[in-house]
Amino acid sequence: MTITIINETQSRCPKKFIENWMSFIEKELTRLKVHQYKLLKNSHVTIVLIERAKARKLNLHYRQKDYATDILSFSGDGRTELGDLVLCWPVLIRQAKEHDLSFNEELAYLLTHGVLHLLGYDHEKNHREEKLMLSLQDKVFLLFDRFTESVK
């Protein structure tokens, strides 16, 4: 998987961390043979980091929800473009504190969540789908400590 990162915020972007975690996600989801995992190998994902006002506007436009959400996923063409992940930086920072996680842990969790959406998982569809998606997300995230050790 190749990625492009677009930072529309004033914050410093942890580009190397994002690249490494996305590679880790690809390996783990391939190992788990999740639905559509073969799409990961030769696909491209664009990650866009935005501020609260833009996140609110996009969430209202695409989901009819009037608040800044943490992450939005937009599917690609299903061949070479897996899609786009749009992350709201201020919401991510707030949630990391609320969840008692480091910033990178929260970022990793949301990126995993977003990639699963791009592969077709949808926790809002029904209870069974929610259970499956969140279970996969947790399986990958539980390896975060192993990941951080491997990139030192």
C-alpha positions in Angstrom: 0.0 0.0 0.0 1.2 3.4 -0.8 0.1 6.5 1.0 0.0 10.2 0.5 -0.4 12.5 3.5 -1.8 16.0 3.2 -1.6 18.1 6.3 -4.0 21.0 6.3 -3.4 21.9 9.9 -0.8 24.0 11.7 0.3 21.0 13.7 3.4 19.0 12.9 2.5 15.7 11.2 4.1 12.5 12.4 4.6 11.3 8.8 7.0 8.5 9.6 4.8 7.1 12.3 1.8 7.1 10.0 3.7 5.4 7.2 5.0 2.7 9.5 1.6 2.1 11.1 -0.1 1.9 7.7 2.5 -0.7 6.7 1.8 -2.6 9.9 -1.9 -2.5 9.3 -1.4 -3.9 5.8 0.7 -6.8 7.2 -1.7 -7.6 10.0 -4.9 -7.5 8.0 -3.2 -9.6 5.3 -2.1 -12.1 8.0 -5.7 -12.2 9.3 -7.0 -12.5 5.7 -9.8 -10.0 6.3 -12.5 -9.3 3.7 -10.9 -7.7 0.7 -7.4 -7.8 2.2 -5.8 -8.4 -1.3 -6.8 -4.8 -2.2 -4.2 -3.5 0.3 -1.2 -4.8 -1.6 -1.2 -2.5 -4.7 -3.5 0.2 -3.5 -3.1 3.8 -2.6 -4.6 5.6 0.4 -4.7 9.4 0.9 -4.7 10.6 4.5 -5.8 14.2 5.0 -5.4 16.0 8.4 -7.9 18.8 8.9 -9.1 21.3 11.5 -12.4 21.2 13.4 -14.4 23.6 11.1 -13.7 21.6 8.0 -14.4 18.3 9.7 -17.8 19.6 10.9 -18.6 20.8 7.4 -17.7 17.5 5.8 -19.5 15.4 8.4 -22.7 17.5 7.9 -22.5 17.3 4.1 -21.8 13.5 3.9 -23.4 12.1 7.0 -25.9 14.8 8.0 -24.3 15.0 11.5 -23.5 18.5 12.7 -20.3 18.1 14.6 -16.6 17.6 13.9 -16.0 13.8 13.9 -12.6 12.1 14.4 -12.3 10.3 11.1 -14.2 10.1 7.8 -13.5 7.5 5.1 -14.2 7.9 1.4 -13.9 4.8 -0.8 -11.8 4.9 -3.9 -12.2 3.1 -7.2 -11.7 -0.4 -5.6 -8.7 -1.2 -7.8 -5.7 1.1 -7.3 -7.3 3.8 -5.1 -8.5 2.3 -1.8 -9.7 5.7 -0.7 -9.2 8.7 1.5 -9.1 8.9 5.3 -9.8 12.4 6.7 -8.8 12.9 10.3 -9.7 15.9 12.5 -6.5 16.8 14.4 -8.2 18.6 17.3 -10.7 15.9 17.9 -7.9 13.3 17.8 -6.0 15.2 20.4 -9.1 15.5 22.6 -10.0 11.9 22.3 -6.5 10.7 23.1 -6.9 12.5 26.5 -10.4 11.2 27.0 -9.4 7.6 26.2 -6.2 7.9 28.3 -4.1 7.0 25.3 -1.0 8.6 23.8 -1.5 10.7 20.7 0.1 8.0 18.5 -2.1 5.3 20.1 -5.3 7.2 19.3 -4.0 7.9 15.8 -3.2 4.3 15.2 -6.6 3.2 16.4 -8.4 5.6 14.1 -6.2 4.7 11.1 -7.0 1.1 11.7 -10.7 1.9 11.9 -10.6 3.9 8.7 -8.7 1.2 6.7 -11.4 -1.3 7.8 -14.1 1.0 6.5 -12.2 1.3 3.2 -12.2 -2.5 3.0 -16.0 -2.5 3.3 -16.6 -3.0 7.0 -19.3 -0.8 8.5 -20.0 -0.8 12.2 -23.2 1.3 11.7 -24.8 -1.3 9.4 -25.9 -3.8 12.1 -24.8 -5.3 15.4 -23.1 -8.3 13.7 -21.1 -6.1 11.4 -20.2 -3.8 14.3 -18.9 -6.7 16.4 -16.8 -8.1 13.5 -15.3 -4.7 12.6 -14.5 -3.7 16.2 -13.0 -7.2 16.9 -10.7 -6.8 13.9 -9.8 -3.3 14.9 -8.9 -4.4 18.4 -6.9 -7.4 17.2 -4.6 -5.1 15.2 -4.5 -2.4 17.9 -3.6 -4.9 20.6 -0.3 -5.3 18.8 0.6 -1.6 19.2 3.3 -2.3 21.8 4.9 -4.9 19.5 4.8 -2.4 16.7 6.5 0.4 18.7 9.2 -2.0 19.7 9.8 -3.0 16.1 10.3 0.5 14.9 12.8 1.6 17.6 
